């Protein structure tokens, strides 16, 4: 069982694992051993609550395909098990991230005095730069 929260869990068979060769430098070891872990999870076929499914499908994340599959590849470690654990942690964090609802920002207006201070500072900087010019005819 994969525990997302106290109320939400996923069965192990819902997550598909593929182990492929890692890319990058590494010599003979990298050419022989499939250490990179690739986690594949189908959102539409899962037992996640509808709230999670809708939020995941609406999320703009490069790990979520248009067909509704989550694909996470991890190849940071030389160990297949370590890469598998890392991919699983990233997957759990991705699912947990849709539960956080961002607070709505309330637009505020700048005060008259702050606007005046800003314009005065701009005039002061302009006057300072004008004094640096060779020809003061402007």
URPETA-V837904 format. One record per pair of residues at least 4 apart in sequence whose ideal C-beta (glycine too) atoms are under 8 Angstrom apart, sorted by the first residue. I is the first residue (numbers start at 1). J is the second residue. Records with the same first field share a line. If there is no record, write none. Layout:
I->J ; J
//
This chain:
1->9 ; 10 ; 11 ; 12
2->9 ; 10 ; 11 ; 12 ; 14 ; 15 ; 88 ; 91 ; 92
3->8 ; 9
4->8 ; 9 ; 10 ; 92 ; 95 ; 96
5->96 ; 99
8->48 ; 49 ; 52 ; 95
10->14 ; 15 ; 46 ; 47 ; 48
11->47
14->41 ; 42 ; 45 ; 46 ; 47
15->39 ; 40 ; 41 ; 88 ; 91
16->39 ; 40 ; 41
17->37 ; 38 ; 39 ; 40 ; 84
18->37 ; 38 ; 40
19->34 ; 35 ; 36 ; 37 ; 38 ; 80
20->34 ; 36 ; 38 ; 73
21->30 ; 31 ; 33 ; 34 ; 35 ; 36
22->26 ; 30 ; 35 ; 36 ; 75
23->36 ; 75
24->30 ; 75
25->30
26->30 ; 31 ; 78
27->31
28->32
29->33 ; 78
30->35
33->80
34->80
35->75 ; 77 ; 78 ; 79 ; 80 ; 83
36->73 ; 74 ; 75 ; 83
37->73 ; 74 ; 75 ; 80 ; 83 ; 84 ; 86 ; 87
38->71 ; 72 ; 73 ; 74 ; 87
39->70 ; 71 ; 72 ; 73 ; 74 ; 87 ; 88 ; 90 ; 91
40->69 ; 70 ; 71
41->46 ; 69 ; 70 ; 91
42->46 ; 68 ; 69 ; 70
43->48 ; 53 ; 56 ; 57 ; 64 ; 68 ; 69 ; 70
44->53 ; 68
46->53
48->52 ; 53 ; 56 ; 95
49->53
50->54
51->55
52->56 ; 95 ; 98 ; 99
53->57
54->58
55->59 ; 98 ; 99
56->64 ; 70 ; 94 ; 95 ; 98
57->64 ; 68
59->64 ; 97 ; 98
61->94
63->70 ; 71 ; 72 ; 94
64->68 ; 69 ; 70
65->69 ; 70 ; 71
70->91 ; 94
72->87 ; 90 ; 91 ; 94
73->87
74->83 ; 84 ; 86 ; 87 ; 90
75->83
76->82 ; 83 ; 86
77->82 ; 83 ; 86
78->82
79->83
80->84
81->85
82->86
83->87
84->88
85->89
86->90
87->91
88->92
89->93
90->94
91->95
92->96
93->97
94->98
96->100
110->114 ; 115 ; 118
111->115
112->116
113->117
114->118
115->119
116->120
117->121
118->122
119->123
120->124
121->125
122->126
123->127
124->128
125->129
126->130
127->131
128->132
129->133
130->136 ; 138
131->136
133->138
//
